[in-house]
């Protein structure tokens, strides 16, 4: 059992039931390899090969981005030491993507209901329900840091986030919005790579008693992302081949934007990030820990 999908008109992602995933340039192919360039897949999907083409799309997008810009900072799961300013910047971005998710998925679900695809409608409605209210976790984390959360998110959309929000809006409002599943898969798959050690490293930035990792915990290997990924793979494997192709292509497009966005944001200096955050907040950043935390810190010093 083999699945293959063309992306960007130049590469075929090929996933075999053995778990092997390969990338094949489509130019100048001969012999058996030419079949991957000349034909679109029509067969059924399995869990293993569906996982291969979906995750292969993400890996290829990040590898291509790193190759284009000559470094590996954008790799999903790349190890970077925690930084408070960059974490706050990421929380602002997380708010915007989380806020849009239920509304967009419900719009897509309604469209599939109109065209008589109840199984896709049910899947999207379930996902929308599971994601409802997650933007409030980001707000709570910002408030826990003593920041004017609502003011910051009202005035700031990080440079790497706006293109993602625009893409998600477009995919969910198409006449046949099956690609929105690819966008969601990419987001959840990358989030599921975040280990407990990463959450602990971020938590170490804060004094004891300050909990500002609610959103991060929920969108990591500690939350529901792992089960969501497994459920999505199972659902996508059950779709017709044409739908699976479009989902994988959207996964690839989303991963390209995520990789590029990470590069753009990582290229910003801490001074630039602080300036953006302070402009959005309308004030200098001052971390006002809760009174009980300040008292505990004072007692510990004394």
C-alpha positions in Angstrom: 0.0 0.0 0.0 1.5 3.3 -1.2 0.2 6.8 -0.9 1.7 9.7 -2.8 0.9 13.4 -3.1 2.3 16.2 -5.3 3.1 19.4 -3.5 4.1 22.7 -5.0 4.0 21.1 -8.4 7.6 19.8 -8.1 7.8 17.1 -5.5 5.9 13.9 -4.7 5.7 12.8 -1.1 5.6 9.0 -1.1 4.6 7.0 2.0 4.7 3.2 2.1 3.0 0.8 4.5 6.4 -0.1 5.9 6.6 3.4 7.4 9.2 4.6 4.8 8.6 8.1 3.6 10.5 9.6 0.6 10.5 12.7 -1.5 10.8 12.5 -5.3 11.5 15.4 -7.6 9.0 15.2 -10.5 11.2 16.6 -13.2 12.8 14.1 -15.7 11.5 10.9 -14.1 11.8 7.6 -16.1 10.6 4.1 -15.6 8.5 3.1 -12.6 9.2 6.4 -10.9 7.5 8.3 -13.7 4.1 6.9 -12.5 4.3 9.1 -9.4 4.6 12.2 -11.7 2.0 11.1 -14.2 -0.8 9.8 -12.0 -2.7 11.0 -9.0 -3.3 8.4 -6.3 -6.8 6.8 -6.3 -6.5 4.0 -3.8 -7.6 3.8 -0.1 -5.7 5.1 2.8 -4.2 3.3 5.8 -3.1 4.6 9.2 0.6 4.1 8.5 0.7 5.5 5.0 -1.6 8.4 5.9 0.7 9.3 8.8 3.6 9.2 6.4 2.2 11.6 3.8 0.9 14.0 6.5 4.1 14.1 8.5 6.2 14.0 5.4 4.5 17.2 4.2 5.5 19.0 7.5 9.1 17.7 7.4 9.5 18.6 3.7 8.2 22.2 4.3 10.5 22.8 7.2 13.5 21.3 5.4 12.9 23.4 2.3 12.5 26.6 4.4 15.7 25.9 6.2 17.5 25.1 3.0 16.2 28.3 1.4 17.4 30.5 4.3 20.5 28.5 5.2 19.9 27.6 8.8 17.8 25.2 11.0 16.1 27.6 13.5 12.6 26.9 12.1 12.7 23.1 12.6 9.6 21.9 14.5 10.7 20.8 18.0 14.0 22.7 17.6 15.7 23.2 21.0 15.9 26.8 22.1 16.4 28.1 25.6 13.3 29.8 27.1 13.1 33.6 26.8 10.4 35.6 28.7 9.9 38.3 26.0 9.7 35.8 23.2 7.3 33.6 25.2 5.0 36.6 25.8 5.1 37.4 22.1 4.2 33.7 21.3 1.3 33.9 23.7 -0.1 36.9 21.9 0.1 34.9 18.7 -1.5 31.9 20.3 -4.5 34.0 21.3 -5.2 34.9 17.7 -5.0 31.4 16.2 -7.0 29.9 19.1 -9.7 32.6 18.9 -10.3 31.9 15.2 -10.4 28.1 15.4 -13.9 27.3 16.6 -15.6 29.9 14.4 -13.7 28.8 11.3 -14.2 25.1 11.8 -18.0 25.6 12.4 -18.2 27.6 9.2 -16.5 24.7 7.3 -18.8 22.2 9.1 -21.9 24.1 8.0 -20.7 24.0 4.4 -20.2 20.2 4.5 -23.7 19.9 6.0 -25.0 21.8 3.0 -23.3 19.6 0.5 -24.3 16.3 2.2 -21.1 15.2 3.9 -22.3 14.4 7.5 -19.2 12.5 8.5 -17.0 15.6 7.8 -19.5 17.9 9.5 -19.5 15.7 12.6 -15.7 15.7 12.7 -15.3 19.4 12.3 -18.1 20.2 14.9 -16.3 17.9 17.4 -13.0 19.7 16.8 -14.6 23.1 17.1 -16.1 22.1 20.5 -12.8 20.8 21.8 -11.0 24.0 20.8 -13.6 26.4 22.2 -12.3 28.8 24.8 -8.6 28.1 24.4 -7.9 31.7 23.7 -8.8 32.4 27.3 -5.9 30.3 28.4 -3.5 32.6 26.6 -5.2 35.6 28.2 -4.9 34.0 31.7 -1.2 33.4 31.1 -0.6 37.0 30.1 -2.5 38.2 33.2 -0.6 35.9 35.4 2.5 37.7 34.3 1.0 41.0 35.4 0.4 42.2 31.9 -2.6 44.0 30.3 -3.7 40.9 28.3 -6.7 42.3 26.5 -4.8 45.4 25.4 -1.9 43.5 24.1 -3.8 41.1 22.0 -6.1 43.9 20.7 -3.1 45.8 19.4 -0.7 43.1 18.4 -0.7 40.3 15.8 2.9 38.9 15.6 4.5 39.0 12.2 4.5 35.2 11.8 0.9 34.7 12.9 -1.1 37.0 10.5 -0.3 34.9 7.4 -1.5 31.8 9.2 -4.7 33.4 10.3 -5.3 34.6 6.8 -4.7 31.1 5.4 -7.0 29.5 7.9 -9.7 31.9 7.1 -9.4 31.3 3.4 -9.4 27.5 3.7 -12.4 27.4 6.0 -14.5 29.7 3.8 -13.9 27.9 0.5 -16.8 26.3 -1.3 -15.3 22.9 -0.5 -13.2 23.5 2.7 -11.6 20.1 3.2 -8.2 21.7 3.4 -8.9 23.2 6.8 -8.3 19.7 8.2 -4.7 19.9 6.9 -4.2 23.3 8.6 -5.5 21.9 11.9 -3.4 18.8 11.6 -0.2 20.7 11.1 -0.9 23.0 14.1 -1.7 20.1 16.4 1.1 17.8 15.2 3.8 20.4 15.8 2.3 21.2 19.2 2.3 17.6 20.1 6.1 17.5 19.7 6.6 19.8 22.7 7.8 17.7 25.6 7.3 18.2 29.4 10.9 19.4 29.6 10.0 22.4 27.4 7.1 23.4 29.6 9.3 23.0 32.7 11.9 25.2 31.2 9.4 28.0 30.5 7.9 27.6 34.0 11.4 28.1 35.4 11.3 31.7 34.1 8.6 32.6 36.7 8.7 32.8 40.5 7.0 30.0 42.5 3.3 30.5 42.6 3.0 32.1 39.1 1.2 29.8 36.6 1.6 31.2 33.1 1.9 28.0 31.1 -1.8 27.0 30.8 -1.9 27.4 27.0 1.4 25.8 26.5 0.6 22.8 28.6 -2.8 22.3 26.8 -1.1 22.5 23.4 1.8 20.1 24.0 2.5 16.4 24.6 0.9 16.9 28.0 -2.5 18.0 26.7 -4.9 16.5 24.2 -2.9 17.2 21.1 -1.5 13.6 20.9 -5.0 12.1 20.9 -6.2 14.8 18.4 -3.4 13.9 16.0 -4.3 10.2 16.2 -8.0 10.8 15.7 -7.2 13.1 12.7 -5.0 10.5 11.0 -7.7 7.9 11.4 -10.3 10.3 10.0 -8.1 11.4 7.0 -7.3 7.8 6.2 -11.0 7.1 5.8 -11.5 9.9 3.3 -11.6 9.5 -0.5 -8.2 9.8 -2.2 -9.0 13.2 -3.7 -9.8 14.6 -0.2 -6.6 13.1 1.3 -4.5 14.7 -1.4 -6.0 18.2 -0.7 -5.6 17.7 3.1 -1.9 16.8 2.7 -1.3 19.7 0.3 -2.9 22.1 2.8 -0.7 20.6 5.6 2.4 21.4 3.5 1.2 24.9 2.7 0.5 25.5 6.4 3.9 24.1 7.5 5.7 26.4 5.0 4.0 29.4 6.6 4.8 28.2 10.1 8.5 27.7 9.2 8.8 31.1 7.5 7.0 32.7 10.5 9.3 31.2 13.0 12.3 32.4 11.0 10.9 36.0 10.8 10.2 36.0 14.5 13.5 34.5 15.5 15.3 37.2 13.5 13.8 39.9 15.7 15.9 41.1 18.5 14.7 41.2 22.1 14.7 45.0 21.9 12.4 44.9 18.9 10.0 42.4 20.5 9.9 44.5 23.7 9.2 47.6 21.6 6.3 45.9 19.9 4.9 44.5 23.2 5.2 47.9 24.9 3.5 49.7 22.0 0.6 47.2 22.1 0.4 47.5 25.9 0.6 51.3 25.8 3.1 51.2 28.7 6.5 49.9 29.7 6.5 46.2 30.5 6.5 45.7 34.2 5.9 42.2 35.6 3.6 42.7 38.6 3.6 39.4 40.4 0.6 38.6 42.6 1.0 39.9 46.2 1.3 36.4 47.7 4.2 35.7 45.3 6.0 39.0 46.1 5.6 38.3 49.9 7.0 34.8 49.4 9.9 36.1 47.4 10.7 38.7 50.0 10.5 36.1 52.8 12.8 33.8 50.9 15.4 36.5 50.4 15.2 37.6 54.1 
